[in-house]
Amino acid sequence: MVKRIRTPLTEEVVKDLKIGDRVLITGYLYTARDAAHKRMVEALSKGESIPVDLKNQIIYYVGPTPPKPGQVIGSAGPTTSARMDKYVEPLLKLGLKGMIGKGNRSPQVRDLLRRYKAVYFAAIGGVATLLRKHIKSSELIAYEDLGTEAIRKLYVEDFPVIVANDIYGGDIFEEGKRKYALR
């Protein structure tokens, strides 16, 4: 079964998501990678505001390539999420409800997801061209000087992801290891 959800995320939707759920997201996502995360967290540590309201939003860890003529966006595959782990808590405190990337998260991030009632979605790496087809618009929001790592607001339709970490402490990567070990 595939769950279809819309952004912004509500707490009820997040509570309904469990590891392994296949999900199609429709709505707006924000993009941000290492450099944008660092800049946002540094601004917050100085008591400054950041250029996006993250309440009930999802950040997609992606640095899309420039679009070719006639395209909305270039290649838009997920980047490794663990590199953002040290920046997660300040953004969750602002109400961030979801993150999309590839790979597993640290035990600390999994604890933060439980505490702040947020979810981590895994997107499949290596299929950037396929994922690009689900992105219907892209708008530069902030940090233009960061190039592909600037913050963008994307509108997506039926963007395919899998729940990798839920608010109940579930971890699809650890679950996979356990199932494999039982064989």
C-alpha positions as CSV (number, residue, x, y, z in Angstrom):
1,M,0.0,0.0,0.0
2,V,1.2,3.5,-0.8
3,K,0.3,6.5,1.4
4,R,-0.3,9.8,-0.3
5,I,0.4,12.8,1.8
6,R,0.4,16.6,1.3
7,T,2.6,19.3,2.7
8,P,2.7,21.0,5.1
9,L,2.8,18.0,7.4
10,T,0.5,17.8,10.3
11,E,1.2,16.0,13.5
12,E,-1.6,13.6,12.7
13,V,0.1,12.6,9.4
14,V,3.5,12.2,11.0
15,K,1.9,10.0,13.7
16,D,0.4,7.8,11.0
17,L,3.8,7.1,9.3
18,K,5.7,4.0,10.1
19,I,9.1,2.7,8.9
20,G,8.8,0.9,5.6
21,D,5.7,2.9,4.5
22,R,5.9,3.8,0.8
23,V,4.8,7.5,0.5
24,L,4.0,9.8,-2.4
25,I,4.4,13.5,-1.4
26,T,2.6,16.3,-3.1
27,G,3.2,19.9,-2.1
28,Y,6.1,22.1,-1.3
29,L,9.5,21.0,-0.1
30,Y,12.6,23.1,0.7
31,T,16.0,22.1,-0.5
32,A,19.1,22.5,1.7
33,R,22.5,20.8,1.9
34,D,25.6,21.2,4.1
35,A,26.4,24.8,3.4
36,A,22.8,26.1,3.7
37,H,22.3,24.1,6.9
38,K,25.5,25.5,8.4
39,R,24.5,29.1,7.5
40,M,21.0,28.6,9.0
41,V,22.3,27.2,12.2
42,E,24.9,29.8,12.6
43,A,22.3,32.5,12.1
44,L,20.1,30.9,14.7
45,S,23.0,30.7,17.2
46,K,23.4,34.5,16.8
47,G,19.7,35.1,17.5
48,E,19.0,35.9,13.9
49,S,16.1,34.6,11.8
50,I,16.5,32.3,8.8
51,P,15.0,32.9,5.4
52,V,12.3,30.2,5.5
53,D,9.6,29.3,8.0
54,L,10.2,25.6,8.6
55,K,7.1,25.0,10.7
56,N,5.5,21.7,9.5
57,Q,7.8,21.7,6.5
58,I,10.1,19.1,4.8
59,I,13.7,19.7,3.8
60,Y,15.0,17.7,0.9
61,Y,18.8,17.2,1.1
62,V,19.6,17.9,-2.6
63,G,21.8,20.2,-4.6
64,P,20.1,20.1,-8.0
65,T,22.0,20.8,-11.1
66,P,21.0,23.7,-13.3
67,P,18.1,22.8,-15.6
68,K,18.5,22.3,-19.3
69,P,16.3,24.4,-21.7
70,G,12.6,23.4,-21.2
71,Q,13.3,21.7,-17.8
72,V,12.1,22.9,-14.4
73,I,15.2,21.6,-12.7
74,G,18.3,19.5,-13.5
75,S,19.3,16.3,-11.8
76,A,17.8,16.2,-8.3
77,G,18.9,13.1,-6.5
78,P,19.2,12.9,-2.7
79,T,22.5,13.5,-0.9
80,T,23.9,11.6,2.1
81,S,21.8,12.7,5.1
82,A,24.4,11.9,7.8
83,R,26.3,15.0,6.9
84,M,23.3,17.1,8.1
85,D,23.0,15.3,11.5
86,K,24.8,18.0,13.5
87,Y,22.3,20.6,12.2
88,V,19.1,18.8,12.8
89,E,18.0,19.8,16.3
90,P,17.9,23.6,15.9
91,L,15.7,23.1,12.8
92,L,13.4,20.7,14.6
93,K,13.0,23.3,17.3
94,L,11.6,25.6,14.6
95,G,8.9,23.0,13.8
96,L,10.5,21.1,10.9
97,K,8.5,17.9,10.5
98,G,10.3,15.9,7.8
99,M,13.6,15.4,6.0
100,I,14.4,13.5,2.8
101,G,17.8,12.1,1.9
102,K,19.7,8.9,1.5
103,G,21.4,6.7,4.0
104,N,20.9,6.1,7.7
105,R,20.8,8.6,10.5
106,S,22.7,8.7,13.8
107,P,21.2,7.4,17.0
108,Q,21.1,11.0,18.2
109,V,18.9,12.1,15.2
110,R,16.6,9.1,15.7
111,D,16.1,10.3,19.3
112,L,15.4,13.8,18.2
113,L,12.8,12.6,15.7
114,R,11.0,10.9,18.6
115,R,11.3,13.9,20.8
116,Y,10.2,16.5,18.2
117,K,7.7,14.2,16.4
118,A,9.3,14.4,13.0
119,V,10.1,11.8,10.3
120,Y,13.0,11.0,8.0
121,F,12.2,9.8,4.5
122,A,14.7,8.0,2.3
123,A,14.7,8.7,-1.4
124,I,16.5,6.3,-3.7
125,G,19.9,7.5,-4.8
126,G,21.0,7.0,-8.4
127,V,17.6,7.8,-9.9
128,A,17.9,11.6,-10.0
129,T,16.4,11.9,-13.5
130,L,13.4,9.9,-12.4
131,L,12.9,12.1,-9.2
132,R,13.3,15.2,-11.3
133,K,10.1,14.3,-13.2
134,H,8.1,14.7,-10.0
135,I,9.3,18.3,-9.4
136,K,6.9,20.7,-11.1
137,S,8.4,24.0,-10.0
138,S,11.6,25.4,-8.4
139,E,12.1,28.8,-6.9
140,L,15.3,30.2,-5.5
141,I,14.6,31.3,-1.9
142,A,17.9,32.2,-0.3
143,Y,21.7,31.9,-0.3
144,E,22.1,32.3,-4.1
145,D,25.9,32.5,-3.6
146,L,25.9,28.8,-2.6
147,G,25.0,27.8,-6.2
148,T,23.5,24.3,-6.2
149,E,23.4,24.4,-2.4
150,A,21.1,27.4,-2.3
151,I,17.8,27.0,-0.6
152,R,15.0,26.4,-3.1
153,K,11.3,25.9,-2.8
154,L,10.1,23.0,-4.9
155,Y,6.6,22.0,-5.8
156,V,6.4,18.2,-6.1
157,E,3.7,15.8,-7.2
158,D,3.7,12.2,-6.1
159,F,7.3,12.4,-5.0
160,P,8.3,8.8,-4.1
161,V,10.0,8.2,-0.7
162,I,10.1,5.5,2.0
163,V,9.7,6.2,5.8
164,A,13.2,5.3,7.1
165,N,12.8,6.7,10.7
166,D,9.5,7.3,12.4
167,I,8.5,9.0,15.7
168,Y,8.3,5.6,17.4
169,G,12.1,4.9,17.2
170,G,11.7,2.7,14.1
171,D,14.8,2.5,11.8
172,I,14.4,0.8,8.5
173,F,18.2,0.3,8.2
174,E,18.5,-1.4,11.6
175,E,15.4,-3.5,10.8
176,G,16.9,-4.6,7.6
177,K,20.1,-5.7,9.3
178,R,18.0,-7.7,11.9
179,K,16.0,-9.4,9.2
180,Y,19.2,-10.3,7.3
181,A,20.9,-11.7,10.4
182,L,18.0,-14.0,11.0
183,R,18.5,-15.7,7.7
